[in-house]
């Protein structure tokens, strides 16, 4: 019987690790919050979401 060696073959999925970290942050915030639900604004704050508002120039430069 052969067993595969574990040396040097570890692969990290950085996107998955980031998602797990964000989920953990949400769970911590939810456990410390008063009430049943977190507001959308508070969730954005916990996840460090920044809203970008596009400003239109009123058609200048067309």
N, CA, C and O atoms as a CHARMM CRD file, in Angstrom:
* protein
*
  248
    1    1 UNK  N      0.85300  -1.17100   0.00000 PROA 1      0.00000
    2    1 UNK  CA     0.00000   0.00000   0.00000 PROA 1      0.00000
    3    1 UNK  C      0.89700   1.23200   0.00000 PROA 1      0.00000
    4    1 UNK  O      1.85200   1.30900   0.77300 PROA 1      0.00000
    5    2 UNK  N      0.59000   2.19200  -0.86400 PROA 2      0.00000
    6    2 UNK  CA     1.37000   3.42600  -0.95300 PROA 2      0.00000
    7    2 UNK  C      0.56100   4.58600  -0.39300 PROA 2      0.00000
    8    2 UNK  O     -0.64200   4.70200  -0.62900 PROA 2      0.00000
    9    3 UNK  N      1.23600   5.42300   0.34100 PROA 3      0.00000
   10    3 UNK  CA     0.61200   6.61500   0.91100 PROA 3      0.00000
   11    3 UNK  C      1.28300   7.82900   0.29100 PROA 3      0.00000
   12    3 UNK  O      2.51000   7.92900   0.26900 PROA 3      0.00000
   13    4 UNK  N      0.47200   8.74800  -0.20900 PROA 4      0.00000
   14    4 UNK  CA     1.02500   9.95400  -0.83400 PROA 4      0.00000
   15    4 UNK  C      1.70200  10.81900   0.21600 PROA 4      0.00000
   16    4 UNK  O      1.18800  11.00800   1.31900 PROA 4      0.00000
   17    5 UNK  N      2.85600  11.33400  -0.14900 PROA 5      0.00000
   18    5 UNK  CA     3.56500  12.20200   0.79300 PROA 5      0.00000
   19    5 UNK  C      2.89800  13.57100   0.82500 PROA 5      0.00000
   20    5 UNK  O      2.37200  14.03600  -0.18600 PROA 5      0.00000
   21    6 UNK  N      2.92300  14.20700   1.97600 PROA 6      0.00000
   22    6 UNK  CA     2.30400  15.52100   2.13100 PROA 6      0.00000
   23    6 UNK  C      3.28700  16.65200   1.99600 PROA 6      0.00000
   24    6 UNK  O      2.90900  17.81300   2.15400 PROA 6      0.00000
   25    7 UNK  N      4.53500  16.35500   1.70800 PROA 7      0.00000
   26    7 UNK  CA     5.56100  17.39000   1.68500 PROA 7      0.00000
   27    7 UNK  C      5.48900  18.30400   0.47400 PROA 7      0.00000
   28    7 UNK  O      5.60900  17.84200  -0.66000 PROA 7      0.00000
   29    8 UNK  N      5.29200  19.61400   0.70800 PROA 8      0.00000
   30    8 UNK  CA     5.37700  20.61500  -0.34300 PROA 8      0.00000
   31    8 UNK  C      4.22700  20.67700  -1.32200 PROA 8      0.00000
   32    8 UNK  O      4.35100  21.33900  -2.35200 PROA 8      0.00000
   33    9 UNK  N      3.12600  20.02600  -1.05200 PROA 9      0.00000
   34    9 UNK  CA     2.02400  20.02700  -2.00900 PROA 9      0.00000
   35    9 UNK  C      0.81500  20.82500  -1.52600 PROA 9      0.00000
   36    9 UNK  O     -0.25100  20.75200  -2.13700 PROA 9      0.00000
   37   10 UNK  N      0.96200  21.57600  -0.45100 PROA 10     0.00000
   38   10 UNK  CA    -0.15700  22.34500   0.08700 PROA 10     0.00000
   39   10 UNK  C     -0.50100  23.49400  -0.86300 PROA 10     0.00000
   40   10 UNK  O      0.37700  24.21200  -1.34000 PROA 10     0.00000
   41   11 UNK  N     -1.77200  23.64400  -1.11700 PROA 11     0.00000
   42   11 UNK  CA    -2.26200  24.72000  -1.97400 PROA 11     0.00000
   43   11 UNK  C     -3.21900  25.56400  -1.15400 PROA 11     0.00000
   44   11 UNK  O     -4.07900  25.02800  -0.45600 PROA 11     0.00000
   45   12 UNK  N     -3.07600  26.88200  -1.23200 PROA 12     0.00000
   46   12 UNK  CA    -3.97100  27.76600  -0.50600 PROA 12     0.00000
   47   12 UNK  C     -4.84600  28.50800  -1.50200 PROA 12     0.00000
   48   12 UNK  O     -4.35900  29.04500  -2.49700 PROA 12     0.00000
   49   13 UNK  N     -6.12100  28.53100  -1.22800 PROA 13     0.00000
   50   13 UNK  CA    -7.07000  29.29200  -2.02700 PROA 13     0.00000
   51   13 UNK  C     -7.28100  30.61800  -1.31000 PROA 13     0.00000
   52   13 UNK  O     -8.03800  30.69100  -0.34300 PROA 13     0.00000
   53   14 UNK  N     -6.61900  31.65900  -1.78000 PROA 14     0.00000
   54   14 UNK  CA    -6.64100  32.94800  -1.08600 PROA 14     0.00000
   55   14 UNK  C     -8.03500  33.57600  -1.07200 PROA 14     0.00000
   56   14 UNK  O     -8.39000  34.26700  -0.11800 PROA 14     0.00000
   57   15 UNK  N     -8.81900  33.34500  -2.10900 PROA 15     0.00000
   58   15 UNK  CA   -10.18700  33.87600  -2.14200 PROA 15     0.00000
   59   15 UNK  C    -11.02700  33.17800  -1.07700 PROA 15     0.00000
   60   15 UNK  O    -11.77000  33.83400  -0.34800 PROA 15     0.00000
   61   16 UNK  N    -10.91600  31.87500  -0.98300 PROA 16     0.00000
   62   16 UNK  CA   -11.67200  31.12400   0.02600 PROA 16     0.00000
   63   16 UNK  C    -11.25900  31.54100   1.43500 PROA 16     0.00000
   64   16 UNK  O    -12.11000  31.68700   2.31200 PROA 16     0.00000
   65   17 UNK  N     -9.96500  31.73400   1.65800 PROA 17     0.00000
   66   17 UNK  CA    -9.50500  32.15900   2.97300 PROA 17     0.00000
   67   17 UNK  C    -10.04400  33.54700   3.32800 PROA 17     0.00000
   68   17 UNK  O    -10.41700  33.78900   4.47600 PROA 17     0.00000
   69   18 UNK  N    -10.08800  34.45500   2.35600 PROA 18     0.00000
   70   18 UNK  CA   -10.63600  35.79300   2.59200 PROA 18     0.00000
   71   18 UNK  C    -12.12500  35.71800   2.91800 PROA 18     0.00000
   72   18 UNK  O    -12.60200  36.42500   3.80600 PROA 18     0.00000
   73   19 UNK  N    -12.86500  34.86200   2.20200 PROA 19     0.00000
   74   19 UNK  CA   -14.29700  34.69800   2.47700 PROA 19     0.00000
   75   19 UNK  C    -14.53000  34.13700   3.87500 PROA 19     0.00000
   76   19 UNK  O    -15.45000  34.56700   4.57100 PROA 19     0.00000
   77   20 UNK  N    -13.71300  33.19400   4.28500 PROA 20     0.00000
   78   20 UNK  CA   -13.83500  32.61900   5.62600 PROA 20     0.00000
   79   20 UNK  C    -13.57600  33.68000   6.67600 PROA 20     0.00000
   80   20 UNK  O    -14.27800  33.74300   7.68500 PROA 20     0.00000
   81   21 UNK  N    -12.56900  34.52000   6.44900 PROA 21     0.00000
   82   21 UNK  CA   -12.26600  35.59800   7.38700 PROA 21     0.00000
   83   21 UNK  C    -13.43700  36.58400   7.49100 PROA 21     0.00000
   84   21 UNK  O    -13.79200  37.01200   8.59000 PROA 21     0.00000
   85   22 UNK  N    -14.03500  36.94300   6.35400 PROA 22     0.00000
   86   22 UNK  CA   -15.17700  37.86400   6.37400 PROA 22     0.00000
   87   22 UNK  C    -16.38000  37.25100   7.08800 PROA 22     0.00000
   88   22 UNK  O    -17.08300  37.94000   7.82800 PROA 22     0.00000
   89   23 UNK  N    -16.61400  35.97300   6.86900 PROA 23     0.00000
   90   23 UNK  CA   -17.70800  35.29200   7.57900 PROA 23     0.00000
   91   23 UNK  C    -17.46800  35.30300   9.08100 PROA 23     0.00000
   92   23 UNK  O    -18.39900  35.49500   9.86300 PROA 23     0.00000
   93   24 UNK  N    -16.23300  35.09900   9.47800 PROA 24     0.00000
   94   24 UNK  CA   -15.88800  35.15400  10.89600 PROA 24     0.00000
   95   24 UNK  C    -16.14200  36.53000  11.47600 PROA 24     0.00000
   96   24 UNK  O    -16.66400  36.65000  12.58400 PROA 24     0.00000
   97   25 UNK  N    -15.77800  37.57500  10.73600 PROA 25     0.00000
   98   25 UNK  CA   -16.03200  38.94100  11.18800 PROA 25     0.00000
   99   25 UNK  C    -17.53100  39.18400  11.36200 PROA 25     0.00000
  100   25 UNK  O    -17.95000  39.81700  12.33100 PROA 25     0.00000
  101   26 UNK  N    -18.33100  38.68500  10.43300 PROA 26     0.00000
  102   26 UNK  CA   -19.79100  38.83600  10.54900 PROA 26     0.00000
  103   26 UNK  C    -20.34200  38.08000  11.74900 PROA 26     0.00000
  104   26 UNK  O    -21.23300  38.57800  12.43700 PROA 26     0.00000
  105   27 UNK  N    -19.82300  36.88400  12.00900 PROA 27     0.00000
  106   27 UNK  CA   -20.29200  36.10900  13.16200 PROA 27     0.00000
  107   27 UNK  C    -19.94300  36.80200  14.47100 PROA 27     0.00000
  108   27 UNK  O    -20.74400  36.81400  15.40500 PROA 27     0.00000
  109   28 UNK  N    -18.75500  37.37400  14.53900 PROA 28     0.00000
  110   28 UNK  CA   -18.35600  38.11200  15.74500 PROA 28     0.00000
  111   28 UNK  C    -19.26900  39.31500  15.94200 PROA 28     0.00000
  112   28 UNK  O    -19.73600  39.56400  17.05300 PROA 28     0.00000
  113   29 UNK  N    -19.52600  40.06300  14.87000 PROA 29     0.00000
  114   29 UNK  CA   -20.39500  41.24100  14.96000 PROA 29     0.00000
  115   29 UNK  C    -21.80900  40.84300  15.36000 PROA 29     0.00000
  116   29 UNK  O    -22.43800  41.52200  16.17200 PROA 29     0.00000
  117   30 UNK  N    -22.31200  39.75400  14.80100 PROA 30     0.00000
  118   30 UNK  CA   -23.66800  39.30800  15.11000 PROA 30     0.00000
  119   30 UNK  C    -23.78600  38.85400  16.56000 PROA 30     0.00000
  120   30 UNK  O    -24.80700  39.08700  17.20700 PROA 30     0.00000
  121   31 UNK  N    -22.76000  38.21800  17.06100 PROA 31     0.00000
  122   31 UNK  CA   -22.82300  37.73100  18.44100 PROA 31     0.00000
  123   31 UNK  C    -22.76300  38.87400  19.44600 PROA 31     0.00000
  124   31 UNK  O    -23.25100  38.74000  20.56800 PROA 31     0.00000
  125   32 UNK  N    -22.17200  39.99200  19.05200 PROA 32     0.00000
  126   32 UNK  CA   -22.05500  41.13700  19.96000 PROA 32     0.00000
  127   32 UNK  C    -23.19300  42.14400  19.79000 PROA 32     0.00000
  128   32 UNK  O    -23.31000  43.08300  20.57800 PROA 32     0.00000
  129   33 UNK  N    -24.02600  41.95600  18.77600 PROA 33     0.00000
  130   33 UNK  CA   -25.06800  42.93900  18.45600 PROA 33     0.00000
  131   33 UNK  C    -26.30600  42.76000  19.32300 PROA 33     0.00000
  132   33 UNK  O    -26.63300  41.66300  19.77600 PROA 33     0.00000
  133   34 UNK  N    -26.97400  43.88100  19.53000 PROA 34     0.00000
  134   34 UNK  CA   -28.28100  43.84500  20.18200 PROA 34     0.00000
  135   34 UNK  C    -29.33100  43.60300  19.09800 PROA 34     0.00000
  136   34 UNK  O    -29.18300  44.08200  17.97400 PROA 34     0.00000
  137   35 UNK  N    -30.36300  42.88100  19.42200 PROA 35     0.00000
  138   35 UNK  CA   -31.43300  42.64500  18.45500 PROA 35     0.00000
  139   35 UNK  C    -31.19600  41.40600  17.62100 PROA 35     0.00000
  140   35 UNK  O    -30.20100  40.69800  17.77800 PROA 35     0.00000
  141   36 UNK  N    -32.14800  41.16400  16.72200 PROA 36     0.00000
  142   36 UNK  CA   -32.10700  39.93300  15.92400 PROA 36     0.00000
  143   36 UNK  C    -31.28100  40.05000  14.65300 PROA 36     0.00000
  144   36 UNK  O    -30.68100  39.06900  14.21200 PROA 36     0.00000
  145   37 UNK  N    -31.24400  41.23600  14.06200 PROA 37     0.00000
  146   37 UNK  CA   -30.59000  41.37800  12.75900 PROA 37     0.00000
  147   37 UNK  C    -29.61500  42.53700  12.74800 PROA 37     0.00000
  148   37 UNK  O    -29.76600  43.51100  13.48500 PROA 37     0.00000
  149   38 UNK  N    -28.61700  42.41100  11.90000 PROA 38     0.00000
  150   38 UNK  CA   -27.68600  43.50300  11.68000 PROA 38     0.00000
  151   38 UNK  C    -28.21900  44.37000  10.54000 PROA 38     0.00000
  152   38 UNK  O    -28.74900  43.85200   9.55700 PROA 38     0.00000
  153   39 UNK  N    -28.07800  45.66900  10.67200 PROA 39     0.00000
  154   39 UNK  CA   -28.51000  46.54900   9.58300 PROA 39     0.00000
  155   39 UNK  C    -27.54500  46.39600   8.40500 PROA 39     0.00000
  156   39 UNK  O    -26.39300  46.00000   8.57900 PROA 39     0.00000
  157   40 UNK  N    -28.02700  46.71100   7.22400 PROA 40     0.00000
  158   40 UNK  CA   -27.17200  46.62500   6.04600 PROA 40     0.00000
  159   40 UNK  C    -25.98200  47.57200   6.15700 PROA 40     0.00000
  160   40 UNK  O    -24.88100  47.23900   5.71800 PROA 40     0.00000
  161   41 UNK  N    -26.19500  48.74500   6.73900 PROA 41     0.00000
  162   41 UNK  CA   -25.09600  49.68700   6.92300 PROA 41     0.00000
  163   41 UNK  C    -24.03700  49.12000   7.86700 PROA 41     0.00000
  164   41 UNK  O    -22.84000  49.29400   7.63600 PROA 41     0.00000
  165   42 UNK  N    -24.47500  48.44300   8.92800 PROA 42     0.00000
  166   42 UNK  CA   -23.52400  47.85800   9.86900 PROA 42     0.00000
  167   42 UNK  C    -22.76500  46.70100   9.22900 PROA 42     0.00000
  168   42 UNK  O    -21.56700  46.54300   9.46700 PROA 42     0.00000
  169   43 UNK  N    -23.43800  45.90100   8.43200 PROA 43     0.00000
  170   43 UNK  CA   -22.77700  44.80600   7.71100 PROA 43     0.00000
  171   43 UNK  C    -21.70700  45.37200   6.77600 PROA 43     0.00000
  172   43 UNK  O    -20.59100  44.85600   6.71100 PROA 43     0.00000
  173   44 UNK  N    -22.06100  46.43900   6.05300 PROA 44     0.00000
  174   44 UNK  CA   -21.07600  47.08300   5.17600 PROA 44     0.00000
  175   44 UNK  C    -19.88100  47.58800   5.96900 PROA 44     0.00000
  176   44 UNK  O    -18.74100  47.48600   5.51600 PROA 44     0.00000
  177   45 UNK  N    -20.14100  48.13400   7.14900 PROA 45     0.00000
  178   45 UNK  CA   -19.04900  48.62600   7.99700 PROA 45     0.00000
  179   45 UNK  C    -18.14300  47.47400   8.43800 PROA 45     0.00000
  180   45 UNK  O    -16.91800  47.59100   8.39400 PROA 45     0.00000
  181   46 UNK  N    -18.73900  46.37600   8.85800 PROA 46     0.00000
  182   46 UNK  CA   -17.96400  45.20800   9.30700 PROA 46     0.00000
  183   46 UNK  C    -17.12500  44.65000   8.16100 PROA 46     0.00000
  184   46 UNK  O    -15.97300  44.26500   8.35700 PROA 46     0.00000
  185   47 UNK  N    -17.70700  44.60900   6.96600 PROA 47     0.00000
  186   47 UNK  CA   -17.01600  44.04400   5.81000 PROA 47     0.00000
  187   47 UNK  C    -16.13500  45.06700   5.09300 PROA 47     0.00000
  188   47 UNK  O    -15.49700  44.76000   4.08600 PROA 47     0.00000
  189   48 UNK  N    -16.11100  46.28600   5.63000 PROA 48     0.00000
  190   48 UNK  CA   -15.30800  47.36900   5.04800 PROA 48     0.00000
  191   48 UNK  C    -15.67900  47.65100   3.60100 PROA 48     0.00000
  192   48 UNK  O    -14.81200  47.80000   2.73900 PROA 48     0.00000
  193   49 UNK  N    -16.99400  47.72100   3.34500 PROA 49     0.00000
  194   49 UNK  CA   -17.49900  48.02200   2.00800 PROA 49     0.00000
  195   49 UNK  C    -17.51100  49.53400   1.82400 PROA 49     0.00000
  196   49 UNK  O    -17.96400  50.27300   2.69800 PROA 49     0.00000
  197   50 UNK  N    -17.01500  49.97800   0.69200 PROA 50     0.00000
  198   50 UNK  CA   -17.01700  51.39900   0.37300 PROA 50     0.00000
  199   50 UNK  C    -17.91500  51.60500  -0.83800 PROA 50     0.00000
  200   50 UNK  O    -17.73400  50.97600  -1.88000 PROA 50     0.00000
  201   51 UNK  N    -18.87100  52.48400  -0.68400 PROA 51     0.00000
  202   51 UNK  CA   -19.76700  52.77100  -1.80600 PROA 51     0.00000
  203   51 UNK  C    -19.13500  53.85500  -2.67300 PROA 51     0.00000
  204   51 UNK  O    -18.65100  54.87200  -2.17600 PROA 51     0.00000
  205   52 UNK  N    -19.15400  53.61500  -3.97000 PROA 52     0.00000
  206   52 UNK  CA   -18.61500  54.57800  -4.91700 PROA 52     0.00000
  207   52 UNK  C    -19.78500  55.17000  -5.68400 PROA 52     0.00000
  208   52 UNK  O    -20.58100  54.45500  -6.29300 PROA 52     0.00000
  209   53 UNK  N    -19.86700  56.48200  -5.64100 PROA 53     0.00000
  210   53 UNK  CA   -20.93700  57.17600  -6.35000 PROA 53     0.00000
  211   53 UNK  C    -20.35100  57.78900  -7.60500 PROA 53     0.00000
  212   53 UNK  O    -19.42200  58.59400  -7.55100 PROA 53     0.00000
  213   54 UNK  N    -20.90900  57.39400  -8.73300 PROA 54     0.00000
  214   54 UNK  CA   -20.42500  57.92600 -10.00700 PROA 54     0.00000
  215   54 UNK  C    -21.01900  59.29900 -10.22900 PROA 54     0.00000
  216   54 UNK  O    -22.23500  59.47500 -10.14700 PROA 54     0.00000
  217   55 UNK  N    -20.17200  60.27100 -10.50900 PROA 55     0.00000
  218   55 UNK  CA   -20.64000  61.61200 -10.78800 PROA 55     0.00000
  219   55 UNK  C    -20.63100  61.81500 -12.28800 PROA 55     0.00000
  220   55 UNK  O    -19.64700  61.53400 -12.97200 PROA 55     0.00000
  221   56 UNK  N    -21.74300  62.30700 -12.77500 PROA 56     0.00000
  222   56 UNK  CA   -21.83200  62.57800 -14.20400 PROA 56     0.00000
  223   56 UNK  C    -21.55200  64.04600 -14.45200 PROA 56     0.00000
  224   56 UNK  O    -21.90000  64.90100 -13.63800 PROA 56     0.00000
  225   57 UNK  N    -20.93600  64.32800 -15.55400 PROA 57     0.00000
  226   57 UNK  CA   -20.54400  65.69400 -15.83200 PROA 57     0.00000
  227   57 UNK  C    -21.58300  66.46700 -16.63300 PROA 57     0.00000
  228   57 UNK  O    -21.28800  67.53800 -17.16200 PROA 57     0.00000
  229   58 UNK  N    -22.78800  65.93600 -16.72500 PROA 58     0.00000
  230   58 UNK  CA   -23.85200  66.63900 -17.43500 PROA 58     0.00000
  231   58 UNK  C    -23.68600  66.65400 -18.94200 PROA 58     0.00000
  232   58 UNK  O    -24.24700  67.50700 -19.63100 PROA 58     0.00000
  233   59 UNK  N    -22.91000  65.70100 -19.45000 PROA 59     0.00000
  234   59 UNK  CA   -22.75400  65.60300 -20.89800 PROA 59     0.00000
  235   59 UNK  C    -21.56100  66.36000 -21.42700 PROA 59     0.00000
  236   59 UNK  O    -21.34400  66.37600 -22.63800 PROA 59     0.00000
  237   60 UNK  N    -20.78400  66.98200 -20.57700 PROA 60     0.00000
  238   60 UNK  CA   -19.60800  67.71700 -21.04500 PROA 60     0.00000
  239   60 UNK  C    -18.61600  66.74400 -21.67000 PROA 60     0.00000
  240   60 UNK  O    -18.43500  65.62300 -21.19500 PROA 60     0.00000
  241   61 UNK  N    -17.99500  67.18900 -22.72000 PROA 61     0.00000
  242   61 UNK  CA   -16.98300  66.37500 -23.38100 PROA 61     0.00000
  243   61 UNK  C    -17.54200  65.41400 -24.39000 PROA 61     0.00000
  244   61 UNK  O    -16.80600  64.56900 -24.89900 PROA 61     0.00000
  245   62 UNK  N    -18.80800  65.50700 -24.70000 PROA 62     0.00000
  246   62 UNK  CA   -19.37800  64.61900 -25.72700 PROA 62     0.00000
  247   62 UNK  C    -19.24100  65.21000 -27.08200 PROA 62     0.00000
  248   62 UNK  O    -19.66400  64.60300 -28.06600 PROA 62     0.00000
